[in-house]
Amino acid sequence: MNENYFEFEQDFVASLRCIPMIVRYKLDTCGVKLKLSHWHQFNHTIRQELVDRPCTEPEEIKSYREWLHQLVIEQTNTSAKDLPIPENPPWVDETKIPETVQEKAQEVGLQINLNQWKNLTAMQRFVLVKLSRPSHENKNFLPAIQEFNLI
């Protein structure tokens, strides 16, 4: 398995027909709203570049953001919207499990304790936060918590 993808994403990573979590994480990091309709207008090479391009250090984040804005304009003739970049995103805080994550876990009969939350990577916590949002299709929440050995 590619280190950029989670097992629960395996049904679409070969084609990259959906935006993988690694790209969603980078979008939140750089503050750009990329619509699925934009994603579908990118060819596979561009999608893979969005996966592979670094977006961790301040200069990389700035570069990724600028490149992505230009890319959306070039590929779709529209602009991507900016998103606020959270100062203290919930997936970085190891001391508090977000309420949405706890509620979603309870829906599937699970209680996540603080020690389990701390032992997850920031990326894994990001996934659980995103998959527990009420506005998100949550079919991958249970596979994600299984993959992260929380059951």
C-alpha positions in Angstrom: 0.0 0.0 0.0 1.2 3.5 -0.8 2.1 5.5 2.4 0.1 8.4 1.1 -3.2 6.6 1.3 -5.2 4.8 3.9 -6.6 1.3 3.5 -10.2 2.6 3.6 -9.4 4.6 0.5 -8.2 1.7 -1.6 -11.4 1.5 -3.7 -10.6 4.8 -5.4 -6.9 5.5 -5.1 -5.8 3.8 -8.3 -8.1 6.1 -10.3 -7.9 9.0 -7.8 -11.6 9.7 -8.6 -12.1 11.1 -5.1 -9.9 13.5 -3.2 -7.8 11.4 -0.9 -7.3 12.4 2.7 -3.7 13.4 2.2 -4.8 16.1 -0.3 -7.7 17.1 2.0 -5.2 17.5 4.8 -3.0 19.7 2.6 -6.0 21.8 1.5 -6.8 22.5 5.1 -3.1 23.3 5.8 -2.8 25.8 3.0 -6.4 27.2 3.2 -7.8 26.4 -0.2 -11.3 25.0 -0.9 -11.0 22.6 -3.8 -14.3 21.4 -5.2 -14.8 17.8 -6.4 -15.8 19.3 -9.7 -12.3 21.0 -9.9 -10.7 17.7 -9.0 -12.5 15.9 -11.7 -11.2 18.3 -14.3 -7.6 17.5 -13.4 -5.8 14.7 -15.1 -4.3 11.8 -13.2 -0.8 13.3 -13.3 -2.0 16.6 -11.7 -4.0 14.7 -9.1 -0.9 12.6 -8.2 1.2 15.8 -8.0 -1.3 17.2 -5.5 -0.8 14.0 -3.5 3.0 14.1 -3.7 3.9 17.8 -3.5 5.1 18.7 0.0 3.0 21.0 2.1 4.5 20.9 5.6 7.0 23.7 6.1 5.8 27.4 5.8 7.5 27.9 2.4 6.0 24.6 1.1 2.6 25.6 2.3 2.8 29.0 0.6 4.1 27.4 -2.6 1.4 24.7 -2.6 -1.3 27.3 -2.1 -0.1 29.5 -4.9 0.4 26.6 -7.3 -3.0 25.2 -6.5 -4.8 28.5 -7.1 -3.0 28.9 -10.4 -3.7 25.3 -11.3 -7.5 25.7 -10.7 -7.6 28.8 -12.9 -5.6 27.1 -15.7 -7.6 23.8 -15.6 -11.1 25.0 -14.8 -11.3 28.7 -15.8 -12.6 29.4 -12.3 -11.0 30.3 -9.0 -10.7 28.2 -5.9 -12.0 29.8 -2.7 -9.8 30.4 0.3 -10.5 28.8 3.6 -9.6 30.1 7.0 -6.6 28.2 8.3 -7.3 27.2 11.9 -4.7 28.4 14.4 -5.1 25.3 16.6 -6.9 22.7 14.5 -8.5 19.9 16.6 -6.4 17.2 15.1 -3.2 18.8 16.5 -4.6 18.9 20.0 -3.7 15.7 21.7 -5.4 16.7 25.0 -9.0 16.9 23.8 -11.0 14.6 21.6 -13.4 16.6 19.5 -17.1 16.2 20.4 -18.0 15.2 16.8 -15.5 12.3 17.0 -16.8 11.1 20.3 -20.4 11.3 19.1 -19.6 9.4 15.9 -17.6 6.8 17.8 -20.6 6.3 20.2 -22.9 5.8 17.1 -20.8 2.8 16.2 -20.6 1.5 19.8 -17.1 2.7 20.5 -15.5 4.9 23.2 -12.2 6.5 22.3 -10.1 7.4 25.3 -7.5 10.2 25.5 -4.6 7.8 25.5 -5.8 6.3 22.2 -6.3 9.8 20.8 -2.7 10.8 21.8 -1.3 7.7 20.1 -2.8 8.6 16.8 -0.8 10.6 14.3 -2.0 14.1 13.5 -3.0 12.8 10.1 -5.1 10.0 11.7 -6.8 12.5 14.0 -7.5 14.7 11.0 -9.2 11.8 9.2 -11.4 11.1 12.3 -12.3 14.8 12.6 -13.2 15.0 8.9 -15.1 11.7 8.8 -17.1 12.6 11.9 -18.4 15.9 10.6 -22.2 16.0 10.2 -21.9 17.3 6.7 -19.7 14.4 5.6 -20.7 11.0 4.2 -19.4 8.9 7.1 -19.3 5.4 5.6 -15.5 5.4 6.1 -15.5 6.3 9.8 -15.8 2.7 11.0 -13.2 1.4 8.5 -10.9 4.2 9.6 -11.1 3.4 13.3 -10.6 -0.3 12.6 -7.5 0.6 10.5 -6.2 2.8 13.3 -6.6 -0.1 15.7 -9.1 1.7 17.9 -11.4 -1.4 18.1 
